[in-house]
Amino acid sequence: MGPKRELKFALESFWDGKSSAEDLEKVATDLRASIWKQMADAGIKYIPSNTFSYYDQVLDTAAMLGAVPERYSWTGGEIGFSTYFSMARGNTTVPAMEMTKWFDTNYHFIVPELGPNTKFSYSSHKAVNEYKEAKALGVDTVPVLVGPVSYLLLSKPAKGVEKSFALLSLLSS
């Protein structure tokens, strides 16, 4: 978020159309660089990367895996802000995905919608890009990812899929 909630204000400005995607990305880049530098200066041995999110890490994982519900009309390739934020917040034509509490906390995450026809594809380079970004700053990081079992167990069957669908069956996908 930043010490003065810089990310919150940058997101709100972007969502209101008062700033560009480049402006938002600049705030995010500066925040990541600052925290990595603080950790390196503190002598932390295993500095994490891919812990930053514009919304939440489960949504980031869905984007990385290309697990976009059909209603968002995503046609493949890198998932950009339009699709990402439509999944999180909805847009004028489609509603957002469901949000639920992260275990017993006040934090929330977007619930992935999966089914037997879900085809995973590498569709967001965020984790790799942030690793490279830190490396370019001279900071070695350890990328942090939501694991496959956790991701599937935090998901739900997509609309039209039997509620009894075994989400873990997608491990072989």
C-alpha positions in Angstrom: 0.0 0.0 0.0 2.9 2.3 0.8 3.6 4.3 4.0 1.1 7.0 2.9 -1.3 4.7 1.2 0.1 5.7 -2.2 -1.2 2.6 -4.0 -4.8 3.1 -2.7 -4.8 6.7 -4.1 -3.1 5.7 -7.3 -5.7 2.9 -7.9 -8.6 5.2 -7.1 -7.2 7.8 -9.5 -6.8 5.2 -12.3 -10.3 3.7 -11.7 -11.8 7.2 -11.9 -10.0 7.9 -15.2 -7.9 10.7 -13.7 -4.5 9.0 -14.3 -3.1 6.5 -16.8 -2.0 2.9 -16.5 1.6 4.1 -16.8 1.0 6.4 -13.8 -0.4 3.5 -11.8 2.5 1.3 -12.8 5.0 4.0 -11.8 3.6 4.1 -8.3 3.7 0.3 -8.0 7.3 0.1 -9.3 8.4 2.8 -6.8 6.7 1.0 -3.9 8.2 -2.4 -4.8 11.7 -0.9 -5.2 11.3 0.9 -1.8 10.3 -2.2 0.1 13.0 -4.4 -1.5 15.6 -1.9 -0.7 14.4 -1.7 2.9 14.6 -5.4 3.3 18.0 -5.6 1.7 19.3 -2.8 3.9 17.9 -4.6 6.9 20.0 -7.7 6.0 17.1 -10.0 5.2 18.5 -13.0 3.5 15.4 -14.3 1.7 13.6 -11.3 0.2 10.2 -12.2 -1.3 9.0 -10.9 -4.7 5.5 -11.3 -6.2 4.0 -10.2 -2.9 2.8 -6.9 -4.4 -0.7 -6.9 -5.9 -3.0 -4.4 -7.4 -5.9 -6.3 -5.9 -5.1 -9.7 -4.4 -2.8 -12.6 -4.8 -5.5 -15.2 -5.7 -6.7 -13.0 -8.5 -3.1 -12.6 -9.6 -2.8 -16.4 -9.7 -6.0 -16.6 -11.8 -4.5 -14.1 -14.2 -1.2 -16.0 -14.3 -3.0 -19.2 -15.2 -5.4 -17.6 -17.7 -8.4 -18.7 -15.6 -10.7 -16.0 -16.9 -14.5 -16.7 -16.9 -16.0 -16.5 -20.4 -18.2 -13.5 -19.5 -15.1 -11.2 -19.6 -14.5 -12.0 -23.3 -10.8 -12.4 -22.8 -9.3 -13.9 -26.0 -5.9 -14.9 -24.8 -2.5 -13.3 -24.5 -1.2 -11.3 -21.6 -4.0 -10.3 -19.2 -4.1 -6.5 -18.9 -5.7 -4.1 -16.5 -9.0 -4.0 -18.3 -9.6 -7.7 -17.9 -7.9 -7.9 -14.5 -10.0 -5.1 -12.9 -13.2 -6.3 -14.6 -12.7 -9.6 -12.9 -12.2 -7.8 -9.6 -14.6 -5.0 -9.8 -16.9 -5.7 -12.7 -17.6 -3.2 -15.5 -20.6 -1.7 -17.2 -21.6 -5.0 -18.9 -20.5 -7.8 -16.5 -20.4 -8.2 -12.7 -17.3 -8.8 -10.7 -16.3 -12.3 -9.6 -17.3 -13.3 -6.1 -15.2 -12.0 -3.2 -14.8 -13.8 0.1 -12.9 -13.5 3.3 -9.3 -14.8 3.5 -9.9 -17.5 6.1 -10.8 -15.8 9.4 -9.5 -12.3 8.6 -11.0 -9.1 7.4 -9.0 -9.4 4.2 -10.8 -10.6 1.0 -9.9 -12.3 -2.2 -11.5 -12.9 -5.6 -12.8 -16.5 -5.8 -11.7 -18.2 -9.1 -14.4 -19.9 -11.1 -13.3 -23.2 -12.6 -14.8 -26.1 -14.4 -13.9 -29.3 -16.3 -13.3 -27.2 -19.4 -10.9 -24.8 -17.7 -7.7 -24.6 -19.8 -4.8 -23.1 -17.9 -2.3 -21.0 -19.9 0.6 -18.8 -18.8 -1.2 -15.4 -19.2 0.5 -13.0 -16.8 4.2 -12.5 -16.5 3.9 -10.6 -13.2 5.8 -12.9 -11.0 8.7 -13.2 -13.5 8.7 -9.5 -14.3 8.9 -8.5 -10.6 11.7 -11.0 -10.0 13.6 -9.4 -12.9 12.7 -5.9 -11.7 14.3 -6.6 -8.3 17.3 -8.3 -9.9 17.9 -5.1 -12.0 18.0 -3.2 -8.7 20.6 -5.6 -7.4 18.2 -7.4 -5.1 18.0 -11.2 -5.2 14.5 -12.3 -4.4 12.5 -15.5 -3.9 9.2 -15.4 -5.9 6.2 -16.2 -3.8 3.3 -18.0 -5.5 -0.1 -19.4 -4.3 0.4 -23.1 -4.6 -1.8 -25.2 -6.9 -3.7 -27.1 -4.2 -4.4 -23.9 -2.3 -5.5 -22.2 -5.5 -7.9 -24.9 -6.4 -9.3 -25.2 -2.9 -9.9 -21.5 -2.7 -11.8 -21.7 -6.0 -15.4 -22.7 -6.7 -17.2 -24.4 -9.6 -18.1 -21.9 -12.4 -21.7 -21.1 -13.2 -23.3 -24.0 -14.9 -20.8 -26.5 -13.4 -22.1 -29.1 -10.9 -21.4 -28.0 -7.4 -19.9 -31.4 -6.8 -17.2 -30.8 -9.4 -13.9 -32.0 -7.9 -11.7 -28.9 -8.3 -8.6 -30.9 -7.4 -9.2 -32.9 -10.6 -7.7 -29.9 -12.4 -4.3 -30.6 -10.9 -3.6 -32.7 -14.0 -4.6 -29.9 -16.4 
